[in-house]
Amino acid sequence: MKFKRTTVLEKGKLDITPLIDVVFLLIIFFMLSSTFILQPGIKVNLPDSKVSDAQPEENIIVTITSEKTILLNDEKVDEESLSIKLRPIAKRTPERIVIIKADERVNHGLVVKIMGEIKDAGIKRLAIATKPKKDK
């Protein structure tokens, strides 16, 4: 004996309230679990540049303040010991980039001298930090 099969489609409204609740909970979770990287304490006035690519923060940062103070990842160093402190880092991870954050009032000769010290340490990748130029 054969029975006829009939499918009945029930029409109803889709309630998206639980979906919205889950999305808001995920947004709150990611906002609370994210971290923000702040660099307080060192005031450096970076020069303007039309081309300014963002670099990730896990790189080595050499800061030169307007008072000609040299900082390696927020630790004060002098010109001679900069190369010595960078050598172990260059041996472990030679592909890391050293970012130079020099104040725009710093003498160009000092920046070039620091670049030479970084190259002497064995680091091949070097970048100079700038801020994006504001169009008027």
N, C-alpha and C positions, 0 to 999 in steps of 0.2 A: 504494500500500500504506500502510495506516494503522497506526501504532504506538501502543500504549497508554502514556500518560504516567502515571507514578506518582512521587509525591514521597515521599521518605523523610526523616523528621525524626529527627535524631540528638539524643538527650538527653544532656546533660552538665552539669557544674557550672560556674558562672561563678566564675572566680578573681578576687577583688577586691584581692589583695595589691598589684599594680602601681598600682591606683587610690589605695590608702591611702598608698603611697610618694609619689605625685605630690602629694597633698593635704598631707602633712607637709612636703614641699619647698616648696610654696607658702606655707605658714604661716611657715616659717623665713625665707623670702625677704622676706615683708612685715614680719615683726618686725625684721629687720636693716635694712631700707631705710626704716623709718618714723623720723620725728624727733619729739622731745619738746621742748616749749617750757617752759623753766624761767626763772624770774625771781629769780635769787639776788641777795642784797645789800641789797634794800630791804625792811625789815620794816614792814608796814602791817597793823594790826589792823582789818579791815573790820567794819562793823556787821552785825548779823543782820537778815534779812528773810524773811517768809513767802513772798514772790514773788521769785524770783531766776532770771532767764533768762540762759543762757549766751550770750556774744557772741563772735564770731570774733576771733582775735588780730591781724588785719591793721588794726585800728582804731588810732586815736591814743589814747595813754594818758597822762593827767595824774595824777601821784601827789602827794598831800599827806601828808607824814609827821607824826608826833606832835610833832616839833620845828618844825613849820610850814615845812619845806623843800619847795619845789615842783619837781617833776621832769617834764619833757616827754619821754616815751619814754626814760627813764633818763638824761636830760641835765638837769643842774641849771639852772633859770632863776629869775628873780625875777618878781614880779607884773606889772611894767610891760612886760617883754620877752616875756611869754607871748603876748600878742595879736599882737605883731609877728612872732613866729616861726610863728604859726598862719595868718597871712594868705596866704602862698604856697600852703600846703596846701589852704586853703579855695578858692582860685582854681582849682587843678588838679582837685581832687576834692571838690566841695561836698557830695556824698552820704555821705561818710565820717562815722562816729560818733566822737565824743570821749568816752572813758570816764574818769570821775573816780574814782580810787581814793583816798578820803580816810580817814585813820585816824579811828576813832570818837571819839577824844578831841579832835579838831580842832574849833575854834570854828565854829559854823554860819555866822557872818558871813563868815569867810574863804572857806568853800566857795561861798557866794552871790557873793562878789566875784570868785572865779575863774570861776564860771559866766558872770558878766557879761563878763569879759575874753574868754572863748571865743565868746560871742555877738557881741561887737564885732569879732572877727576874721572873722566872716562864716560861721561854722559853725552850721548849723541843728539838727543832730541831736546830742543830748547824753544820756548815760546815767551813772548813779551805780552803781558796783560795790558789791555786797553779797555776803555769804556766806549760804548756806542756814541757816535756823534749825533747830537740833537740838531735836527733840521729846523731852521727858523722860518 
